[in-house]
Each structure stands twice: as structure tokens, then as C-alpha cells.
Amino acid sequence: MFFGKPARRHSTYPGMTSPDDTPLVLELQDVACSYDAGSPAVEGISFSARKGDVICLLGPSGCGKTTTLRAIAGFEPVSAGQIRLNTAVVSAPDRHVPPERRRVGMVFQDYALFPHLTVRDNVSFGLASATAEDRGNRIDEMLSLTGLSEFAGRYPHALSGGQQQRAALARALAPQPVLLLLDEPFSNLDPDTTERMRIELLHLLKTTQTTAVLVTHDHEEAFAMADYVAVLNNGQLEQFATPETMYHLPVSPFVAEFVGQADFIPGAIRDSAVVTQLGTFPVPPSYRGGRDVSVMIRPDDVHIRENGNGDGTVESRQFRGSEIIYGIRLGSGDVVHSSEASTRFFPLDSKVELEVNATHTVLFDRKP
């Protein structure tokens, strides 16, 4: 297939996607983890993060996301490869630095706050070695950053889900960790709170220039949060790239479908073009596969035109507020999807024509 080198992102957050001369904080090199001497739970995992980067580990249940996160934290030993923090090896087959010596903060799915301690005492937990003055100043700073100053005397049961998450973040960030790890931190929140907390968390991470690795199975969450996304499948890393590259230039059909709705239209290469039932597309110069291909098409590439004699039939309609996703069955029997403004209405079973306006061509070999 065709893909390009991941481009650096631009953002309103200062420092988002650290420049190449920013120090490396985290490095994974061909990491593997195995359970009970069986086949590896993860294998050949390699990626890195610079100071201030937010990395999202994305994939379905059982793909190895949490195992990778636990290996970084030091909760799981590695059977092959190396993990480095600030250039120092902390995990290798012959070396294992325990979690408490890695200066890594962790926020769990259930937040794991101490129920018998107030918010202030929870935040104070990791600051035992600091002087009383320094400890108090750091607690006040973290409570202020997370908007919890007025709730400092409350116990966890008296907080909302979003407030509990902020308290867990404040506790994890208080000791100024080298790296912050988050295991599906929004899984216990309702959708509205989740969206708000994503924005607040990202602002907090960028304000404090904290390097973070976040586990999620939700590609929208990964795209909203990450500088780089690592897609895992069956214990292996399929692609590591910016969200934009991941969406527009996936390296495999699995990645293409996991990070957004994707249709695959059969085509054949003739000279320098791909001939399909939806038209002719240019062949990317770097494509080195066979002549029988599948062309990946996103719903936002496909546009509907009314035509009573068109080849397509409106088969389904999903209203999503600002848009409607139409499923169109072609004369060949293949189905493609089109994203239209919610004001554009096409009745089910109506005949339509489709126009594809793709900015680039993504090809995969089509197996016989």
C-alpha cells in the first residue's frame, strides 16, 4: 500500500509534538512479554516518546495494550528487548528496575483513590520524602491545576466521577514523574463528562509538559488526545504514526477499519491507473504490490448525487446529528458509505450516483 512519513503535528498547545531535539523520555525496542512460558502476549513492540508527547496505545480487547503499559510501569518483566526511561535501561531480560524506582505515575481505570483519606491526603501520598513546606506547596499547586482546591477536605465517595479522576491525576503528577501512564481513564465516565475531561487532561499534560502514555480502545479518544498513536493487533504493533497519518494513510486494512469507517472497493491496475466501479484513480508512485487491488475509501470521500437511473441504491441511513452516514449498495453488490450534511436527505431504496473526491489513493493487495 501507499503511505508516507509521519508529519509533525501543529496545535494551539505550545510544545505539542516535541521537536526532534527534545530529549527522549521513553524508548521501547523490540519488547516482548510472555505469560506462563507460553506464546508472547506482546512481541516486537518498538516506539519512543519525547518530553511532552502524548502517546495513545489503541486496539481491541486482548491486543496487548495493557500488557505494554504494565511493562513500561515495571509491573511485568520483559522476555525480550529493552525499555529505557531517560536513556537508562529499566527493563530487559537480565534487568528489571522495580516500579517504585522508575518515577512513573499511574492512573488506573477505577482511579484507586484511598477511601479513608481526603483529597489533600491522597495527593500528599507520594510526597513523603519532601519537606513539610515543599509538600504543602506542591499539594496546593496540584489542587489548583486540577481545579480541586475547594474539594481538598472531601473524601473520594463525596466526589463526582470527574472529580475523582482529577484527584487521581493530581496524586499521580504530584511527585513530578518522568512519565505518566493512564489505563482507559475515561471508561467510568458518561459521554459528556468524558469529552470535557479529555480537554482538561490534555490541557493539564501540555501545561505541565508531562510525557504520557494512554491506553484506549476508542479511536476518537486517541485522535483527540494523542500526538502519536500506536495501533496494536494480536500482540504486535501494526502502525505508529500521528492521528492524521493513521487515518489517511493506514498501513493495513486492520488499521484502516479500526481507526474509522472504511470501505474497500476492488480494482485493477491498468498502466498507471486503478480502474474501479467508482471511477479511475492514480496509482501512488511508491506502490509495489500486485495488479489486483482494493482501494480504501472513507465516507467523507464519497458524495451522493440524485439520479433516478443511478447505479447505487440507498440501503441504510444513520443520523449522527451534524451528519448522516448513508450506506449505498452498488450494482456489483458492494456497499460503500457516504457522509453527508444532516440537511441532505435521501430516502431508502432511492437510486443515486456517487462521486469520489479522494485527495490520495490508498491501495492494498487484493487476495484471490
N, C-alpha and C positions, 0 to 999 in steps of 0.2 A: 504494500500500500504506500501512499504518499504521505509524508509528514515532514515537518520542519523542526529546526532547533527551537526549544522553548524561548520565548521572548520575555524580557523583564517587564513586570507589570508597572503601571503608573497608578497612583492613588492619591486621594486627598489626605491620607495619613502620611505624615512625614516619616521617611525611612522605610516605607512598606516595600518589601522585597529588597533586601540589603544589597548594596553594590558589591562587586566581586572582590574588593579589597577589605571587606568587613570580615572579622575573624570567624572561622568555622567554630561552631559550638558543638554540633553533633555530627558524627560520621558513622554510618553503618557500611561495612564492607563484607559482602558475601556471607551475611549472617544466616545461620540455621539453628533451629531449636527442635529438639525431639523429646517425646514423652515415652517413658517405659521402653526404651530401646526399639521403638517402632519406627515407622516412616516419619520423616521430618514434618512437624506442624507448619514450619516455615523454612524456606530454603533459598539461598542466593539473594537475600534482600540487601540492596545497596542504595543508599541515598544520603544526602547531607543537608544540614541547615546552618545558616549563618545567623549571627546575633540579630534578633528582632524578627526573624522569619517565623511564620505560622505554617506548619505542615499539617495536612489532614491525611490520615490513613483511611481510605474509603474502600468498601467492598461488602459483599453479602455476609450473612452469618456463617461462621466457621471458616472464613478465608485466611485467618491468621493475623487480623488487625490487633486484637487484644494481646495475643502472644508476643507480637513485635513490641507493643507498648510495655508489656511486663519485662521483656528482655532489656529494654532501654532503662527501665527503672531499677533493674537488678533483682527482680522477683523470680526470673527464670534464667538459668545458665544457658550459654550458647554451646552448641556442639560443633560449630564451625564458624569461621570468620571472626571479625572484631567489631566492637563498639567503642568509639572514642568520645570523650567529653572534654572539650577544651584541649584537644590533641592528646590527652592521656588515655591509654587503653584501660577501660573499666570492665570489659567482658571479652574473653577469648577462651578457647578450650582449656588453657592452662592458667587462666587468671580470672578471678571474679571479685570485684570490689563490691562489698555489701551495700544495700540501698541507702543506709543511713550515712554512708561516706561519699555518696555521689552528688550531694547538693541538688537533688532533683525533687521538685514539688509535684504532688499528685492530687488530682480532684477526681473522685470516684463517682459512679452513677448515682449512688444514694447519698453522696456528699460526706458521709461518715463523720458528722459532727459529734462531739461528745455531749450527750443529752443532759448531763449533770453540770455542765459548765455554761456560763453566759457567753454571748458572742465575743465580748472582750477577752475572756479567759481562753476561749477556743483559739482566737487569733494569737494570743500570747504563748500558746503551747510550744511552738518551735523556736522560741526566743530565750530559752532558759539560760543560755551561756552569756547573754548580753547583760550589761549593767542595767540597774533599775531605770535610770534616766533614759538610756538608749532604747530600752524595751518599751517604755511608755511612749516615747516619741514615735517609734516605728508602728506601734499599735494605733495611735491616733492618726498617723499618716494613712495606713491601710484602711481604717474605718472611713476616713474622709474620701479616699479614692473610690471605695466601693459603695458610698452613699449609706453607710450603716451607723454613722456617729450617734444618731438618736435612738438606735436599737442596741447599743452596746451592752446594756444591762439585761436584755431579754435572753431567755433560753431558747434553744432550737425549736421546740414544739410551739412556741408563740410567734414563729416567723412564717411568712408565706414561702412557697417553693422557690421563687426568685430570690427572696432574701436569704434563704438557706444556701442557695448556690453562691451568692455574693460572699457570705460568711466563709464558705469553704475556699473560695478563691483568695480572700484576704488572708486566711490561715496559711494557704499554700505559698503565697507570694511574700509573706512577712519575713521569712529568713533570707530573702533575695536569692532564690535558687538559680543555678546555672541554666536550668531547663524546667519548663512546666509541662506536665503530662495530664491530659484530660480524656477520660474514658466515657464517651457518649454523655457529656454533661447536661444535655438538654432533654434526655429521654423521659424524665419525670415531670416535664412542664407542659402546659397546654400550648396550642399553636401560637396564640397571641403573645404569651409570656416568652415563648421560645424565640420568636422574632426579635422582641425587644432585648432579650438577654444576649443574643448573638451580637447585636450592635454594641451593647455595653461592654461585653467581654472583649470584642475586637478593639474597641477604643482603649480599654484598660491595658491590653497587651501592647498596643502601639505606643501608648503614653509612657509606659514603663520600659519599653524596648525589651520585652521579655520574649525569649525564644520559646515556642510552644509546639507540641505535637498533640493533635486532637484526633480521636477515633470516632468515626461515624459511619452509618450505612446510608445516609441521606445525601445524595449528590448536591441538592440545593444548599444544604448546610455547609458542605465542603466548599462549594463555589463562593458562598457568601463570606466565608471566614479565611480561606487559605491563600497564601502566596503560591504554594505548590501543593499539588495533590498526588498522593501515591495510591494507585489502584491495585489492590491485591485480589488474587483469584487462586483458590486451591493452594494456598501457602506460598505463592510466588508473586513477585512484583511484575505486573503487566505493563505499567507505564508510570513515569514520574515526570510531571510537567506542570506548567501553570494551568489554572482552570480554563483559560481561553484556548490554549493549545489542546488540552484534553478534550474539550467539546468539539472544536472544529477539525482537529487532526488526530483522532484516536488511532492507536497502532493496531487495534484488533477489533473484530466485531463485538467481543465481550465488552470492551471498554466503551465502544460506541453506544451500545444499548444501556449500559449501566449508568452512564452519566447524562442520559437524556433519551427521549424517544427517537428512534432511528428506524428507517425503512431501508431495505436492501433490494435494489432493482437489478435483475440480470441484464448483462450487456456483453457485447463482443467488440474487441479492439480491431478496427479496420484502419490500416495506415496509422495516422496519429490521432484518431478519434475513437471514442467509445460510443457505439450505436446501441440505443435502448428504446423501449417502447414510449419513453417520455421525451425523446429527443437525442441529440448528439452532444457529447461532452468532450472537452480536450483531455488527452492523456497527460498526466503530470510527467515532466521530464525525468524525474527520479524513479518512476515506476519500473520495476524489474520482474513483475510476475508474468503469469500466462495470459493468453488471449481471451479466455472466458473469465469474466469478472463479475463482481457485484458492486454496484455504485451505491454508496451510503448517501441517503437524503434525509435531512431534518425537516420537520413540519414547517419551520419558518422559511425553508427554501421553496415551498410549494404554494402556489396561488391558484385559486379557483376562478374560472370564468363560466358564466352561464351559457349553455349551448344545448338545446333540446336534442341535438344529434351527436353530442359529445360521446367519447368512448368510456368515460367514467361515470359511475353511479354512486351517489351519496349513500353510504351504508350505515354510518353511525355519526353521532354528534355529542360532544362533551362540552357543556358550558362551564367555563372556568372564570367567570367574572369579566376580566378585561379581554379575554379571547375565547374563541370556540375552536376546538380541535375536531375537524371532520375526518372521518375515515372514508376513503374513496376506493371502490373496487374497480380495477381496470378491466378491459375486455379480456385480458390474459388470465384473469383470476387473482392477480397480485393486488395487495392492498397498500396504499400509501396514505399518509396523513398530511393534512394542511392546517396551519394555524392562521385563523382569520380574525379580524376585529369582531368584537361581540355584536356589533351592529349589522354585520353581514350574515344574512340568514338564507340557508339553502335547505329546502325540505328534503326529508329522507326519500330515497328512491328517485330523486331528480337526476337528470342527465347533465353532466358538466364536462368542461375541458380543463386540463391542468397545464399550468406554465411553471417551469422550474427555473428559478433565478439563483443559482448557487455561485458563490464567489470563488470557489475552488472545487476540484474534483477529488474525492476520496475513494480509492479503489481497494478491493480485497479480491484475492484469487477465489474463483468460484469452483468448488469441487464438483466433479461429475455426479 
